[in-house]
Amino acid sequence: MDIINLLIFLAVGALVGWLAGVIVKGRGFGVIGNVIVGIVGAVVGGFVFGLLGITTGGLLGSIVMATIGAVMLLFAIGVIKKA
């Protein structure tokens, strides 16, 4: 992975983390928090989409998949915190 791909990866992670934060709690988590939520959300989304047999293509598909995964992650964390 070269530096350009790494920067794109981190930028998409930050965007996805911010989007998920806005959807779930109305605001983001800061730059580092957004990147972490976005990257973990991409893993969760990829896993869930794989289980369901759904494939995504391109950058937009990856952003949608990662955002859905990040929202699921934040929802699960919220449920666990309340319990």
Gaussian input, Z-matrix of N, CA and C with variables (Angstrom, degrees):
# hf/3-21g

backbone

0 1
 N
 C     1     B1
 C     2     B2     1     A1
 N     3     B3     2     A2     1     D1
 C     4     B4     3     A3     2     D2
 C     5     B5     4     A4     3     D3
 N     6     B6     5     A5     4     D4
 C     7     B7     6     A6     5     D5
 C     8     B8     7     A7     6     D6
 N     9     B9     8     A8     7     D7
 C    10    B10     9     A9     8     D8
 C    11    B11    10    A10     9     D9
 N    12    B12    11    A11    10    D10
 C    13    B13    12    A12    11    D11
 C    14    B14    13    A13    12    D12
 N    15    B15    14    A14    13    D13
 C    16    B16    15    A15    14    D14
 C    17    B17    16    A16    15    D15
 N    18    B18    17    A17    16    D16
 C    19    B19    18    A18    17    D17
 C    20    B20    19    A19    18    D18
 N    21    B21    20    A20    19    D19
 C    22    B22    21    A21    20    D20
 C    23    B23    22    A22    21    D21
 N    24    B24    23    A23    22    D22
 C    25    B25    24    A24    23    D23
 C    26    B26    25    A25    24    D24
 N    27    B27    26    A26    25    D25
 C    28    B28    27    A27    26    D26
 C    29    B29    28    A28    27    D27
 N    30    B30    29    A29    28    D28
 C    31    B31    30    A30    29    D29
 C    32    B32    31    A31    30    D30
 N    33    B33    32    A32    31    D31
 C    34    B34    33    A33    32    D32
 C    35    B35    34    A34    33    D33
 N    36    B36    35    A35    34    D34
 C    37    B37    36    A36    35    D35
 C    38    B38    37    A37    36    D36
 N    39    B39    38    A38    37    D37
 C    40    B40    39    A39    38    D38
 C    41    B41    40    A40    39    D39
 N    42    B42    41    A41    40    D40
 C    43    B43    42    A42    41    D41
 C    44    B44    43    A43    42    D42
 N    45    B45    44    A44    43    D43
 C    46    B46    45    A45    44    D44
 C    47    B47    46    A46    45    D45
 N    48    B48    47    A47    46    D46
 C    49    B49    48    A48    47    D47
 C    50    B50    49    A49    48    D48
 N    51    B51    50    A50    49    D49
 C    52    B52    51    A51    50    D50
 C    53    B53    52    A52    51    D51
 N    54    B54    53    A53    52    D52
 C    55    B55    54    A54    53    D53
 C    56    B56    55    A55    54    D54
 N    57    B57    56    A56    55    D55
 C    58    B58    57    A57    56    D56
 C    59    B59    58    A58    57    D57
 N    60    B60    59    A59    58    D58
 C    61    B61    60    A60    59    D59
 C    62    B62    61    A61    60    D60
 N    63    B63    62    A62    61    D61
 C    64    B64    63    A63    62    D62
 C    65    B65    64    A64    63    D63
 N    66    B66    65    A65    64    D64
 C    67    B67    66    A66    65    D65
 C    68    B68    67    A67    66    D66
 N    69    B69    68    A68    67    D67
 C    70    B70    69    A69    68    D68
 C    71    B71    70    A70    69    D69
 N    72    B72    71    A71    70    D70
 C    73    B73    72    A72    71    D71
 C    74    B74    73    A73    72    D72
 N    75    B75    74    A74    73    D73
 C    76    B76    75    A75    74    D74
 C    77    B77    76    A76    75    D75
 N    78    B78    77    A77    76    D76
 C    79    B79    78    A78    77    D77
 C    80    B80    79    A79    78    D78
 N    81    B81    80    A80    79    D79
 C    82    B82    81    A81    80    D80
 C    83    B83    82    A82    81    D81
 N    84    B84    83    A83    82    D82
 C    85    B85    84    A84    83    D83
 C    86    B86    85    A85    84    D84
 N    87    B87    86    A86    85    D85
 C    88    B88    87    A87    86    D86
 C    89    B89    88    A88    87    D87
 N    90    B90    89    A89    88    D88
 C    91    B91    90    A90    89    D89
 C    92    B92    91    A91    90    D90
 N    93    B93    92    A92    91    D91
 C    94    B94    93    A93    92    D92
 C    95    B95    94    A94    93    D93
 N    96    B96    95    A95    94    D94
 C    97    B97    96    A96    95    D95
 C    98    B98    97    A97    96    D96
 N    99    B99    98    A98    97    D97
 C   100   B100    99    A99    98    D98
 C   101   B101   100   A100    99    D99
 N   102   B102   101   A101   100   D100
 C   103   B103   102   A102   101   D101
 C   104   B104   103   A103   102   D102
 N   105   B105   104   A104   103   D103
 C   106   B106   105   A105   104   D104
 C   107   B107   106   A106   105   D105
 N   108   B108   107   A107   106   D106
 C   109   B109   108   A108   107   D107
 C   110   B110   109   A109   108   D108
 N   111   B111   110   A110   109   D109
 C   112   B112   111   A111   110   D110
 C   113   B113   112   A112   111   D111
 N   114   B114   113   A113   112   D112
 C   115   B115   114   A114   113   D113
 C   116   B116   115   A115   114   D114
 N   117   B117   116   A116   115   D115
 C   118   B118   117   A117   116   D116
 C   119   B119   118   A118   117   D117
 N   120   B120   119   A119   118   D118
 C   121   B121   120   A120   119   D119
 C   122   B122   121   A121   120   D120
 N   123   B123   122   A122   121   D121
 C   124   B124   123   A123   122   D122
 C   125   B125   124   A124   123   D123
 N   126   B126   125   A125   124   D124
 C   127   B127   126   A126   125   D125
 C   128   B128   127   A127   126   D126
 N   129   B129   128   A128   127   D127
 C   130   B130   129   A129   128   D128
 C   131   B131   130   A130   129   D129
 N   132   B132   131   A131   130   D130
 C   133   B133   132   A132   131   D131
 C   134   B134   133   A133   132   D132
 N   135   B135   134   A134   133   D133
 C   136   B136   135   A135   134   D134
 C   137   B137   136   A136   135   D135
 N   138   B138   137   A137   136   D136
 C   139   B139   138   A138   137   D137
 C   140   B140   139   A139   138   D138
 N   141   B141   140   A140   139   D139
 C   142   B142   141   A141   140   D140
 C   143   B143   142   A142   141   D141
 N   144   B144   143   A143   142   D142
 C   145   B145   144   A144   143   D143
 C   146   B146   145   A145   144   D144
 N   147   B147   146   A146   145   D145
 C   148   B148   147   A147   146   D146
 C   149   B149   148   A148   147   D147
 N   150   B150   149   A149   148   D148
 C   151   B151   150   A150   149   D149
 C   152   B152   151   A151   150   D150
 N   153   B153   152   A152   151   D151
 C   154   B154   153   A153   152   D152
 C   155   B155   154   A154   153   D153
 N   156   B156   155   A155   154   D154
 C   157   B157   156   A156   155   D155
 C   158   B158   157   A157   156   D156
 N   159   B159   158   A158   157   D157
 C   160   B160   159   A159   158   D158
 C   161   B161   160   A160   159   D159
 N   162   B162   161   A161   160   D160
 C   163   B163   162   A162   161   D161
 C   164   B164   163   A163   162   D162
 N   165   B165   164   A164   163   D163
 C   166   B166   165   A165   164   D164
 C   167   B167   166   A166   165   D165
 N   168   B168   167   A167   166   D166
 C   169   B169   168   A168   167   D167
 C   170   B170   169   A169   168   D168
 N   171   B171   170   A170   169   D169
 C   172   B172   171   A171   170   D170
 C   173   B173   172   A172   171   D171
 N   174   B174   173   A173   172   D172
 C   175   B175   174   A174   173   D173
 C   176   B176   175   A175   174   D174
 N   177   B177   176   A176   175   D175
 C   178   B178   177   A177   176   D176
 C   179   B179   178   A178   177   D177
 N   180   B180   179   A179   178   D178
 C   181   B181   180   A180   179   D179
 C   182   B182   181   A181   180   D180
 N   183   B183   182   A182   181   D181
 C   184   B184   183   A183   182   D182
 C   185   B185   184   A184   183   D183
 N   186   B186   185   A185   184   D184
 C   187   B187   186   A186   185   D185
 C   188   B188   187   A187   186   D186
 N   189   B189   188   A188   187   D187
 C   190   B190   189   A189   188   D188
 C   191   B191   190   A190   189   D189
 N   192   B192   191   A191   190   D190
 C   193   B193   192   A192   191   D191
 C   194   B194   193   A193   192   D192
 N   195   B195   194   A194   193   D193
 C   196   B196   195   A195   194   D194
 C   197   B197   196   A196   195   D195
 N   198   B198   197   A197   196   D196
 C   199   B199   198   A198   197   D197
 C   200   B200   199   A199   198   D198
 N   201   B201   200   A200   199   D199
 C   202   B202   201   A201   200   D200
 C   203   B203   202   A202   201   D201
 N   204   B204   203   A203   202   D202
 C   205   B205   204   A204   203   D203
 C   206   B206   205   A205   204   D204
 N   207   B207   206   A206   205   D205
 C   208   B208   207   A207   206   D206
 C   209   B209   208   A208   207   D207
 N   210   B210   209   A209   208   D208
 C   211   B211   210   A210   209   D209
 C   212   B212   211   A211   210   D210
 N   213   B213   212   A212   211   D211
 C   214   B214   213   A213   212   D212
 C   215   B215   214   A214   213   D213
 N   216   B216   215   A215   214   D214
 C   217   B217   216   A216   215   D215
 C   218   B218   217   A217   216   D216
 N   219   B219   218   A218   217   D217
 C   220   B220   219   A219   218   D218
 C   221   B221   220   A220   219   D219
 N   222   B222   221   A221   220   D220
 C   223   B223   222   A222   221   D221
 C   224   B224   223   A223   222   D222
 N   225   B225   224   A224   223   D223
 C   226   B226   225   A225   224   D224
 C   227   B227   226   A226   225   D225
 N   228   B228   227   A227   226   D226
 C   229   B229   228   A228   227   D227
 C   230   B230   229   A229   228   D228
 N   231   B231   230   A230   229   D229
 C   232   B232   231   A231   230   D230
 C   233   B233   232   A232   231   D231
 N   234   B234   233   A233   232   D232
 C   235   B235   234   A234   233   D233
 C   236   B236   235   A235   234   D234
 N   237   B237   236   A236   235   D235
 C   238   B238   237   A237   236   D236
 C   239   B239   238   A238   237   D237
 N   240   B240   239   A239   238   D238
 C   241   B241   240   A240   239   D239
 C   242   B242   241   A241   240   D240
 N   243   B243   242   A242   241   D241
 C   244   B244   243   A243   242   D242
 C   245   B245   244   A244   243   D243
 N   246   B246   245   A245   244   D244
 C   247   B247   246   A246   245   D245
 C   248   B248   247   A247   246   D246

   B1=1.4559
   B2=1.5354
   B3=1.3118
   B4=1.4559
   B5=1.5292
   B6=1.3129
   B7=1.4605
   B8=1.5279
   B9=1.3222
   B10=1.4707
   B11=1.5235
   B12=1.3344
   B13=1.4722
   B14=1.5192
   B15=1.3171
   B16=1.4582
   B17=1.5225
   B18=1.3163
   B19=1.4631
   B20=1.5307
   B21=1.3230
   B22=1.4634
   B23=1.5252
   B24=1.3250
   B25=1.4584
   B26=1.5352
   B27=1.3242
   B28=1.4609
   B29=1.5304
   B30=1.3333
   B31=1.4632
   B32=1.5269
   B33=1.3239
   B34=1.4702
   B35=1.5270
   B36=1.3286
   B37=1.4657
   B38=1.5148
   B39=1.3305
   B40=1.4662
   B41=1.5192
   B42=1.3321
   B43=1.4647
   B44=1.5236
   B45=1.3161
   B46=1.4691
   B47=1.5224
   B48=1.3281
   B49=1.4677
   B50=1.5098
   B51=1.3298
   B52=1.4611
   B53=1.5259
   B54=1.3520
   B55=1.4699
   B56=1.5279
   B57=1.3252
   B58=1.4648
   B59=1.5244
   B60=1.3244
   B61=1.4565
   B62=1.5162
   B63=1.3128
   B64=1.4650
   B65=1.5293
   B66=1.3223
   B67=1.4688
   B68=1.5295
   B69=1.3286
   B70=1.4607
   B71=1.5247
   B72=1.3375
   B73=1.4615
   B74=1.5189
   B75=1.3122
   B76=1.4477
   B77=1.5105
   B78=1.3397
   B79=1.4628
   B80=1.5235
   B81=1.3185
   B82=1.4553
   B83=1.5147
   B84=1.3420
   B85=1.4565
   B86=1.5226
   B87=1.3144
   B88=1.4576
   B89=1.5276
   B90=1.3098
   B91=1.4648
   B92=1.5226
   B93=1.3141
   B94=1.4710
   B95=1.5260
   B96=1.3226
   B97=1.4608
   B98=1.5119
   B99=1.3406
   B100=1.4580
   B101=1.5238
   B102=1.3251
   B103=1.4662
   B104=1.5154
   B105=1.3247
   B106=1.4702
   B107=1.5233
   B108=1.3262
   B109=1.4644
   B110=1.5282
   B111=1.3205
   B112=1.4592
   B113=1.5123
   B114=1.3267
   B115=1.4641
   B116=1.5279
   B117=1.3204
   B118=1.4695
   B119=1.5218
   B120=1.3251
   B121=1.4638
   B122=1.5171
   B123=1.3337
   B124=1.4689
   B125=1.5254
   B126=1.3203
   B127=1.4665
   B128=1.5228
   B129=1.3303
   B130=1.4713
   B131=1.5239
   B132=1.3235
   B133=1.4614
   B134=1.5166
   B135=1.3200
   B136=1.4637
   B137=1.5150
   B138=1.3293
   B139=1.4649
   B140=1.5317
   B141=1.3264
   B142=1.4691
   B143=1.5314
   B144=1.3252
   B145=1.4592
   B146=1.5217
   B147=1.3321
   B148=1.4617
   B149=1.5165
   B150=1.3358
   B151=1.4641
   B152=1.5253
   B153=1.3213
   B154=1.4606
   B155=1.5243
   B156=1.3343
   B157=1.4567
   B158=1.5228
   B159=1.3134
   B160=1.4631
   B161=1.5252
   B162=1.3156
   B163=1.4571
   B164=1.5301
   B165=1.3228
   B166=1.4554
   B167=1.5139
   B168=1.3032
   B169=1.4518
   B170=1.5065
   B171=1.2966
   B172=1.4486
   B173=1.5126
   B174=1.3132
   B175=1.4564
   B176=1.5259
   B177=1.3142
   B178=1.4665
   B179=1.5277
   B180=1.3283
   B181=1.4630
   B182=1.5121
   B183=1.3282
   B184=1.4600
   B185=1.5222
   B186=1.3223
   B187=1.4643
   B188=1.5248
   B189=1.3281
   B190=1.4661
   B191=1.5277
   B192=1.3375
   B193=1.4582
   B194=1.5284
   B195=1.3120
   B196=1.4600
   B197=1.5215
   B198=1.3248
   B199=1.4635
   B200=1.5204
   B201=1.3179
   B202=1.4661
   B203=1.5296
   B204=1.3248
   B205=1.4615
   B206=1.5198
   B207=1.3286
   B208=1.4591
   B209=1.5236
   B210=1.3281
   B211=1.4700
   B212=1.5216
   B213=1.3300
   B214=1.4661
   B215=1.5305
   B216=1.3203
   B217=1.4631
   B218=1.5232
   B219=1.3276
   B220=1.4568
   B221=1.5242
   B222=1.3222
   B223=1.4677
   B224=1.5243
   B225=1.3355
   B226=1.4648
   B227=1.5262
   B228=1.3274
   B229=1.4650
   B230=1.5282
   B231=1.3299
   B232=1.4537
   B233=1.5142
   B234=1.3200
   B235=1.4671
   B236=1.5301
   B237=1.3206
   B238=1.4701
   B239=1.5238
   B240=1.3296
   B241=1.4629
   B242=1.5255
   B243=1.3286
   B244=1.4650
   B245=1.5199
   B246=1.3240
   B247=1.4596
   B248=1.5091
   A1=107.58
   A2=115.47
   A3=118.54
   A4=109.84
   A5=116.05
   A6=121.38
   A7=112.35
   A8=117.75
   A9=120.57
   A10=110.30
   A11=117.02
   A12=120.20
   A13=111.43
   A14=117.36
   A15=121.09
   A16=110.65
   A17=117.30
   A18=120.89
   A19=111.44
   A20=117.42
   A21=120.65
   A22=110.24
   A23=117.14
   A24=123.13
   A25=110.32
   A26=116.71
   A27=120.76
   A28=111.60
   A29=116.98
   A30=120.24
   A31=110.96
   A32=116.80
   A33=120.27
   A34=109.62
   A35=117.31
   A36=120.43
   A37=111.84
   A38=117.05
   A39=120.64
   A40=111.19
   A41=116.85
   A42=121.01
   A43=111.15
   A44=116.12
   A45=120.72
   A46=111.05
   A47=117.29
   A48=120.52
   A49=111.96
   A50=115.75
   A51=119.91
   A52=110.59
   A53=116.63
   A54=120.32
   A55=111.24
   A56=116.50
   A57=120.07
   A58=110.84
   A59=116.87
   A60=120.39
   A61=111.94
   A62=117.12
   A63=121.14
   A64=110.10
   A65=116.90
   A66=120.35
   A67=111.00
   A68=117.23
   A69=120.67
   A70=112.65
   A71=117.65
   A72=118.16
   A73=114.62
   A74=118.21
   A75=120.87
   A76=115.94
   A77=118.57
   A78=121.58
   A79=109.04
   A80=115.78
   A81=120.88
   A82=112.05
   A83=115.53
   A84=122.03
   A85=113.11
   A86=118.50
   A87=120.94
   A88=108.39
   A89=116.48
   A90=120.24
   A91=111.97
   A92=117.64
   A93=120.71
   A94=110.55
   A95=117.52
   A96=121.12
   A97=112.21
   A98=116.49
   A99=120.41
   A100=111.07
   A101=117.31
   A102=120.63
   A103=110.18
   A104=117.12
   A105=120.47
   A106=110.79
   A107=117.18
   A108=120.82
   A109=110.06
   A110=117.31
   A111=120.96
   A112=113.13
   A113=117.39
   A114=120.78
   A115=110.42
   A116=117.39
   A117=119.70
   A118=110.14
   A119=116.96
   A120=120.88
   A121=111.98
   A122=116.88
   A123=120.05
   A124=110.76
   A125=116.79
   A126=120.20
   A127=110.34
   A128=116.15
   A129=120.30
   A130=110.72
   A131=116.18
   A132=120.28
   A133=112.25
   A134=116.94
   A135=120.33
   A136=111.98
   A137=116.23
   A138=120.47
   A139=110.70
   A140=116.91
   A141=121.09
   A142=110.90
   A143=116.84
   A144=119.55
   A145=110.74
   A146=117.25
   A147=120.86
   A148=112.10
   A149=116.73
   A150=120.28
   A151=111.51
   A152=116.29
   A153=120.88
   A154=112.93
   A155=117.20
   A156=121.12
   A157=113.37
   A158=116.71
   A159=121.41
   A160=108.63
   A161=116.74
   A162=120.54
   A163=108.89
   A164=114.74
   A165=120.65
   A166=108.32
   A167=115.40
   A168=119.35
   A169=111.23
   A170=116.67
   A171=121.79
   A172=113.82
   A173=114.09
   A174=121.13
   A175=111.70
   A176=117.87
   A177=120.77
   A178=111.24
   A179=117.61
   A180=120.98
   A181=111.62
   A182=116.42
   A183=120.61
   A184=111.43
   A185=116.71
   A186=120.25
   A187=110.61
   A188=117.22
   A189=120.87
   A190=110.32
   A191=117.00
   A192=121.52
   A193=110.66
   A194=117.50
   A195=121.07
   A196=111.10
   A197=117.72
   A198=120.43
   A199=110.84
   A200=116.97
   A201=120.11
   A202=110.31
   A203=116.57
   A204=120.12
   A205=112.26
   A206=117.65
   A207=120.97
   A208=111.43
   A209=117.16
   A210=120.12
   A211=109.78
   A212=117.12
   A213=120.71
   A214=110.62
   A215=116.64
   A216=121.57
   A217=110.91
   A218=117.28
   A219=120.48
   A220=111.89
   A221=117.08
   A222=120.55
   A223=110.26
   A224=117.06
   A225=121.26
   A226=111.52
   A227=116.88
   A228=120.18
   A229=110.03
   A230=117.30
   A231=120.99
   A232=112.97
   A233=116.41
   A234=120.97
   A235=110.43
   A236=116.45
   A237=120.70
   A238=110.77
   A239=117.31
   A240=120.60
   A241=111.92
   A242=117.12
   A243=120.43
   A244=112.24
   A245=117.49
   A246=120.66
   A247=112.45
   D1=124.07
   D2=178.17
   D3=-88.90
   D4=176.51
   D5=-172.94
   D6=-65.00
   D7=-34.69
   D8=179.87
   D9=-65.40
   D10=-46.00
   D11=178.47
   D12=-63.40
   D13=-37.05
   D14=178.01
   D15=-64.75
   D16=-43.28
   D17=178.45
   D18=-64.41
   D19=-40.59
   D20=176.91
   D21=-64.07
   D22=-42.58
   D23=178.72
   D24=-58.76
   D25=-46.04
   D26=-179.74
   D27=-69.64
   D28=-37.92
   D29=179.04
   D30=-65.79
   D31=-43.10
   D32=177.67
   D33=-64.81
   D34=-41.00
   D35=176.82
   D36=-59.82
   D37=-42.70
   D38=178.54
   D39=-65.35
   D40=-42.56
   D41=178.54
   D42=-61.72
   D43=-47.03
   D44=-178.75
   D45=-65.16
   D46=-42.58
   D47=177.85
   D48=-61.67
   D49=-41.16
   D50=178.64
   D51=-65.59
   D52=-46.16
   D53=178.88
   D54=-58.21
   D55=-45.86
   D56=-179.69
   D57=-64.08
   D58=-39.82
   D59=177.93
   D60=-63.16
   D61=-40.84
   D62=178.72
   D63=-66.55
   D64=-40.75
   D65=-179.44
   D66=-66.70
   D67=-43.49
   D68=-172.81
   D69=-85.02
   D70=-45.65
   D71=-173.66
   D72=-126.43
   D73=5.00
   D74=174.28
   D75=89.35
   D76=-2.56
   D77=177.13
   D78=-159.22
   D79=167.02
   D80=-179.70
   D81=-82.40
   D82=-170.04
   D83=-176.78
   D84=-117.77
   D85=12.97
   D86=-172.03
   D87=88.91
   D88=165.00
   D89=-173.34
   D90=-60.11
   D91=-52.64
   D92=-177.50
   D93=-64.58
   D94=-44.03
   D95=178.27
   D96=-61.31
   D97=-41.37
   D98=178.70
   D99=-63.21
   D100=-42.78
   D101=179.53
   D102=-62.42
   D103=-44.86
   D104=-179.14
   D105=-64.23
   D106=-47.07
   D107=178.73
   D108=-61.50
   D109=-41.28
   D110=-179.86
   D111=-64.82
   D112=-42.75
   D113=-178.94
   D114=-69.44
   D115=-46.09
   D116=178.22
   D117=-65.31
   D118=-37.61
   D119=177.10
   D120=-63.05
   D121=-36.35
   D122=176.94
   D123=-64.31
   D124=-38.99
   D125=177.88
   D126=-65.93
   D127=-46.07
   D128=179.04
   D129=-62.37
   D130=-46.27
   D131=179.53
   D132=-61.92
   D133=-42.75
   D134=177.78
   D135=-62.08
   D136=-40.27
   D137=179.14
   D138=-65.49
   D139=-48.86
   D140=-178.01
   D141=-65.71
   D142=-44.53
   D143=178.46
   D144=-62.11
   D145=-38.11
   D146=177.11
   D147=-63.32
   D148=-41.20
   D149=177.87
   D150=-63.63
   D151=-35.58
   D152=-179.13
   D153=-84.88
   D154=-6.92
   D155=179.58
   D156=77.08
   D157=21.70
   D158=-179.64
   D159=-95.09
   D160=132.92
   D161=176.66
   D162=-115.33
   D163=148.22
   D164=176.98
   D165=-122.31
   D166=154.36
   D167=179.34
   D168=-131.59
   D169=144.48
   D170=175.07
   D171=77.53
   D172=179.29
   D173=-177.78
   D174=-67.55
   D175=-42.72
   D176=-179.22
   D177=-63.86
   D178=-42.10
   D179=177.32
   D180=-62.29
   D181=-39.46
   D182=178.34
   D183=-66.20
   D184=-39.27
   D185=178.52
   D186=-65.37
   D187=-42.64
   D188=178.93
   D189=-63.36
   D190=-46.81
   D191=-179.89
   D192=-61.46
   D193=-45.96
   D194=-178.69
   D195=-66.95
   D196=-36.76
   D197=178.54
   D198=-65.74
   D199=-43.41
   D200=177.30
   D201=-62.19
   D202=-42.85
   D203=177.54
   D204=-63.40
   D205=-40.18
   D206=179.69
   D207=-68.25
   D208=-38.49
   D209=176.44
   D210=-63.58
   D211=-42.53
   D212=177.07
   D213=-61.29
   D214=-42.32
   D215=178.62
   D216=-61.10
   D217=-49.13
   D218=-179.04
   D219=-65.44
   D220=-36.75
   D221=176.26
   D222=-62.92
   D223=-45.56
   D224=179.35
   D225=-62.67
   D226=-41.05
   D227=178.11
   D228=-63.97
   D229=-40.86
   D230=177.81
   D231=-62.16
   D232=-40.63
   D233=178.55
   D234=-66.17
   D235=-42.93
   D236=179.84
   D237=-64.91
   D238=-40.60
   D239=179.68
   D240=-64.25
   D241=-35.41
   D242=-179.15
   D243=-75.01
   D244=-23.94
   D245=-176.81
   D246=-77.21

